[in-house]
Amino acid sequence: MSSEPSQQDPVTAHKKSAQGDAHLKLATQSLRRLLEDKNLPEDVRTTLKDDYTQVQSMLDKLEHGHIHIAVFGRVSVGKSSLLNALLGKDAFSVSVLHGETKTTDFHAWEEYSDGGLYLIDTPGINEINGEERERMAHEVARRADLVLFVIDSDITDVEFRALKTVAASHRPTLLVVNKADRYTDPEKQQLRSVLEERTQGVIEPDNIIFTTAQASRQTVIYVDAQGHEQEKLRVRPVDVQTLKLRLWEIIEHEGKTLAALNASLFASNLSEEVGQRILAVKHELGLKTIHTYCIAQGVAVALNPVPIADLVAAAAIDASMIVHLSKLYGLPMSKSEAGELLKTISGQMLVLIGTTWAVHLIATVLKLGTGGVSTLLTAATQGAVAWYSTLVVGRVTERWLANGKSWGEAGPKFTVEQILDSLDRDSVITEARAEIMTYLRKTVKN
């Protein structure tokens, strides 16, 4: 390394190391649970393939003890040049053209004696729209253990908004003022004061660092001993030593704990995101499953000429749907458990939509009155009502499963009422009747 390691109390160092190991273990276990969840349906896992690839990448990072330092900022501030200066070689692409960095790029920082330290370059934030810029800021901050936010003058509004997004991720963030050779010492002091004031509460003053990432040549005019003006070239050398020292300080004193805590944040955030995605996918698959059972229910009830028996068949279909949904959500239930849940839901429905069940029973009576030969309209209406009741049962069951087999504090009545309020009953029954009528007409023709 380029600097002597700072002295640290052995007891404090041991405590920090133990804390880092503990956090790394917890983060690794969290990510492994995501990858090895046996209860996750295969179709859900396939839909979330990209998310799980990201989990595996982060897990690999943790297990190899890598630390990622990402550079972030607008086009032309010298992000790639800064990383090259830290590496001591031209590893990152640098161009006089704006926007040379189109995608993220990374290289190992071999100067760090312990290894596993990577520098990451990113595209300029001012070449993408606001929404995408914010998404990228979140992504960079989430994947990196430490962020270098690079500017080359007073910070702009766009830069400041992106800086706040990055800093809000609780990753250590250094505000690097590059191209410092363009300023005199008094100008640098003035700029530092302005930046400290503008970034108060966002960036610590010690984390505002001035650098010169590329050597520059300047023509200097001076007066010689004879009083004549003369020109000479002066080379402003690369100067990133202050930044290096600050990075060494952070990494040596807090590196292990830093990686551990950031990994824990990553695992927690990603677990929550994947959990939300899984619920969204399960919800989508659940809706398809419920629709399939609605069709089966509506048609079965419409075609069944035996009164009351169709109600028994309807209950059996609803119970089968509940079992199917429970498997989809990774919370399998027996048929008897499904039956008990169906009784609870049906009981609340009877209280809340008694008139609908009355229509259902009247349709059954009409079937009896016609000797078991119902008209298409009567059959379709009864089938549509059955369709609607199955839809409600399915939606309520799905809500209960998504909540971990719990009604929550409000109880089943409130859940059923919420689902009923979310559905336009007349619209559902009208659409269901039309679909059932189409099916029945085809059946009659055949």
Order of alpha helices (4+ residues) and beta strands (2+ residues): alpha-alpha-alpha-beta-alpha-beta-beta-alpha-beta-alpha-beta-alpha-beta-beta-beta-alpha-alpha-alpha-alpha-alpha-alpha-alpha
